[in-house]
């Protein structure tokens, strides 16, 4: 899978928040085989670089880091946070979040498009956290995004793919844009379902971090992502209404 | 009479004072060096909640907190006044009842309560929560009173604290040194990190709790610890940062919103204090007691200063005074004499 010109081995992206400890986070990352880790920047940490101990632990895992603007509610806040993140992490990659609603953490898609344009012009390579809306997706691509990350369900809910039709449409409309389902994944079956739809990757955090055994769950997601991708490439059958016997009738003994 | 082993303890936070008292009780001549002007002035344990809650903490901590916590439940009442063994109550808003189920799956030694059960324990919460978990074997204390109690206990045992002294392990006098400086000793541990915490103290006479109450919330895990004189400690944030400036508005808003959700009377409480500090933590969030030459380090107590310091103090005293861990031939000879 190629994202902004970088070849990534794994189709699982993992967030780094909410784990019981950094040691368990490190073990979970290894078990997941994740190719990219997202890291949120607390602005107070970024300014004084006092959060460097935690970043140091993540850097030591030798996995590509995707900084994000988690918790930003305005274009200005997101742009400022992005600039700090670039300085702290030394990468132009950025997961862009502009939250529009405090309860659902739904993206503010208008602010998202605006921030994506500003940041792309500033040299960032933006991974926008968006909804499955096709028109917003068009605007994000016009703004310079070369990857799209629609939600499966609101962040942290674990509800899975809330709008399979919308996600399928998005895939059909953008066959050549890398698409990553970001947020709402609760179980490995959700991740497999996203991959079976032809999504290029999934991004999740809470489902692993808050599991009773995060390391085992990370391994389960690794398998599910691989299974879903393999199934997609194997061209699954279409569902149909009419039952069809899998054993041929021809040649069966006739008792009449 | 045998000559006493002279031990210098660096730091008069909870790790330093528990270690100093444990050493003095085992016969050592103990001097504590503290950079602050008085106990607590520059110790992160001054900001602690003071919950002795190993079974609750197991929700997100390793199994080792339970054994260490059981030591603490015996050690503290034997050393200071004011340890209240009334358990811990855990509740969640109806919307977040799944959080309560999850908490129950990860923990042990609790009773499941219905709304009447919650009200029977804490009458001020009557009608507010339909279910809860009660951890009857847990306890709490006032960290500031407990540190003062240890200071007095140490003095009674003949130990002393020298304030306003910045010292490191190499320069300290004594047969042995125990470095309990927390995050200030980070040069000794490349993998020690800071985890920032913010807390408030409020005062209200409209609420009376017998025990710490935890409110589960998917975004803001929150607890209230009752103290004397209508005071309540509200805590605490967990931020991967070693920054020491005062509490930020967002954290204070989150903590106060949670308090208000627990009981609306907190809306009228007086804000007495806000405070932020940095917890020392290792990657597994468990403490270490480690001896290098004549220096024993106690560090990484994370959010478990009062819960795990007694077990660490015992291990440190074993390392300094116990015959198996003796690193100094001279000390061994002296004690035999």
Interface residues (C-beta under 8 A of the other chain):
Chain A: X20 X21 X22 X23 X24 X26 X42 X44 X45 X48 X50 X51 X53 X54 X57 X156 X210 X212
Chain B: X60 X61 X62 X102 X105 X106 X191 X192 X193 X194 X218 X239 X240 X241 X242 X243 X245 X248 X283 X284 X285
